[in-house]
Amino acid sequence: MAITMMNSKIYLAIESVTLIVIPIILLFLPADFFDEGQSVCLSVQLFGKECHACGLTRATMHFMHFDFQEAIFYNPFVFIVLPLIGWFVFLRLKRNIKQLI
């Protein structure tokens, strides 16, 4: 029982650190870091057609660097998706911290 509880707390701590560190790393990367390269989207690979999420990573990077015009160009849904992701990350961190304390 004690080992499971310890593993659970370690998992929550690692998850919390990861949720904090990844956005910080993305902020230090240049805004156009993901602009080049081939798409990994299955819709593009299999059918040659972009889905509604295509360009969301590139749009997110430009949004995080306050380049809103480029963000809209890559995917206008970034203005809906990114705040929602931020809210869910905040709720998850809040829950993890409550369980760790």
Stockholm file with secondary structure:
# STOCKHOLM 1.0

chainA/1-101         MAITMMNSKIYLAIESVTLIVIPIILLFLPADFFDEGQSVCLSVQLFGKECHACGLTRATMHFMHFDFQEAIFYNPFVFIVLPLIGWFVFLRLKRNIKQLI
#=GR chainA/1-101 SS CHHHHHHHHHHHHHHHHHHHHHHHHHHHSCTTTTSSSCCCCHHHHHHSCCCTTTTHHHHHHHHHTTCHHHHHHHCTTHHHHHHHHHHHHHHHHHHHHHHHC
#=GC SS_cons         CHHHHHHHHHHHHHHHHHHHHHHHHHHHSCTTTTSSSCCCCHHHHHHSCCCTTTTHHHHHHHHHTTCHHHHHHHCTTHHHHHHHHHHHHHHHHHHHHHHHC
//
